[in-house]
Amino acid sequence: MTPAELSETYLLALAVYREARGEAFIGKVAVADVIVERAWDSQDRWPDTIEGVILEPKQFSAFNHDDPNVFKYPERSTEDDRRTWDECVSAATVALKSGARGWANHYHTKSITPSWHDPDKVVGTIGSHVFLKL
């Protein structure tokens, strides 16, 4: 793996960690898939890199300056921390290797209904996240 690929995988894994660390593996992969889907979008609606998509302002709450997760990093001090981080890295790797699947390009938690939510565009629910293709 090249340094650029490692950096992309790490940043995607960090996004998964911050956004979905409490989810089952399939939920972690689904969150990573949304980011990959945006980066590889053929309509150029989002930046064309994983970094650009993740760091685009107000797109992923865990990277917003006013979100408490913005300072959350894997501690790896316990077996649970290590397992969770390893799952996030695995989920990022799976999503990057699979590429854009055309499934979902947005998600939100079930606990909120953002203004952009369109019930006709929901493609699935996994764990505490609702996934949409807008």
C-alpha positions as MATLAB code, in Angstrom:
seq = 'MTPAELSETYLLALAVYREARGEAFIGKVAVADVIVERAWDSQDRWPDTIEGVILEPKQFSAFNHDDPNVFKYPERSTEDDRRTWDECVSAATVALKSGARGWANHYHTKSITPSWHDPDKVVGTIGSHVFLKL';
ca = [
       0.000    0.000    0.000;
       1.347    3.423   -0.945;
       1.566    6.260    1.588;
      -1.342    7.999   -0.181;
      -3.484    4.843    0.064;
      -2.600    4.489    3.748;
      -3.545    8.110    4.373;
      -6.871    7.689    2.523;
      -7.653    4.484    4.421;
      -6.751    6.058    7.772;
      -8.906    9.142    7.163;
     -11.848    7.029    6.010;
     -11.422    4.753    9.041;
     -11.347    7.831   11.303;
     -14.600    9.056    9.745;
     -16.178    5.645   10.329;
     -14.858    5.645   13.897;
     -16.303    9.051   14.646;
     -19.605    8.529   12.825;
     -20.356    4.838   13.435;
     -18.044    3.284   16.013;
     -20.979    1.802   17.926;
     -22.488    0.124   14.877;
     -22.124   -3.477   13.736;
     -19.528   -4.089   11.024;
     -22.113   -3.856    8.226;
     -23.149   -0.429    9.509;
     -19.540    0.722    9.550;
     -19.096   -0.446    5.947;
     -22.305    1.326    4.905;
     -21.072    4.640    6.349;
     -17.729    4.202    4.561;
     -19.600    3.341    1.353;
     -21.446    6.682    1.438;
     -18.136    8.543    1.544;
     -16.644    6.443   -1.274;
     -19.848    6.885   -3.302;
     -19.508   10.649   -3.049;
     -15.816   10.687   -3.927;
     -16.423    8.574   -7.033;
     -19.661   10.307   -8.079;
     -19.760   10.635  -11.865;
     -21.879   13.794  -11.667;
     -19.154   15.696   -9.773;
     -21.507   16.808   -6.996;
     -18.796   16.381   -4.343;
     -15.005   16.589   -4.171;
     -13.320   13.720   -5.999;
     -11.138   12.555   -3.113;
     -11.936   10.805    0.142;
     -10.262   13.653    2.026;
     -12.216   16.284    0.123;
     -15.537   14.561    0.787;
     -14.884   14.010    4.496;
     -13.537   17.483    5.155;
     -16.119   19.353    3.084;
     -17.767   21.773    5.532;
     -20.999   20.668    7.202;
     -21.140   17.262    5.491;
     -20.096   14.861    8.249;
     -20.964   16.149   11.689;
     -18.040   14.435   13.410;
     -15.696   16.750   11.487;
     -17.574   19.972   12.250;
     -15.695   22.276   14.601;
     -18.640   22.499   16.991;
     -19.193   18.725   17.271;
     -17.746   16.903   20.306;
     -16.574   14.044   18.074;
     -14.166   16.346   16.226;
     -11.593   15.593   18.944;
     -12.391   11.863   19.190;
      -9.547    9.550   18.199;
      -9.149    5.839   18.839;
      -7.370    5.325   22.126;
      -6.612    1.611   21.709;
      -6.081    1.426   25.475;
      -8.514   -1.444   25.915;
      -9.363   -4.546   23.948;
     -12.703   -2.974   22.977;
     -10.969    0.162   21.673;
      -8.539   -1.905   19.629;
     -11.307   -4.112   18.227;
     -13.455   -1.115   17.315;
     -10.599    0.667   15.548;
      -9.600   -2.508   13.700;
     -13.225   -2.888   12.519;
     -13.235    0.722   11.304;
     -10.031    0.148    9.334;
     -11.472   -3.066    7.888;
     -14.706   -1.294    6.945;
     -12.751    1.482    5.221;
     -10.668   -1.082    3.348;
     -13.758   -2.998    2.195;
     -15.441    0.193    0.969;
     -12.349    1.404   -0.874;
     -11.787   -1.954   -2.558;
     -15.457   -2.282   -3.536;
     -15.689    1.199   -4.997;
     -18.889    3.079   -5.693;
     -21.839    0.728   -5.588;
     -24.576    3.222   -6.428;
     -26.431    2.434   -3.238;
     -26.502    5.476   -0.936;
     -24.848    8.873   -0.882;
     -26.356   10.254    2.336;
     -27.156    9.030    5.813;
     -28.354   10.353    9.105;
     -29.135    8.862   12.468;
     -32.665    7.749   13.239;
     -32.767   10.272   16.084;
     -32.942   13.259   13.710;
     -34.754   14.196   10.527;
     -32.622   16.701    8.623;
     -34.175   19.198    6.236;
     -32.784   17.296    3.229;
     -34.424   14.001    4.250;
     -36.731   12.642    1.526;
     -38.671    9.520    2.559;
     -38.970    8.490   -1.096;
     -35.164    8.335   -1.357;
     -34.532    6.034    1.619;
     -32.695    2.905    0.458;
     -32.265    1.229    3.810;
     -31.718    1.379    7.531;
     -28.786   -0.274    9.255;
     -28.413   -0.006   12.993;
     -29.080    3.577   14.027;
     -28.522    5.055   10.546;
     -30.961    5.760    7.718;
     -29.382    5.661    4.243;
     -30.625    7.619    1.244;
     -29.770    8.039   -2.417;
     -30.360   11.697   -3.281;
];
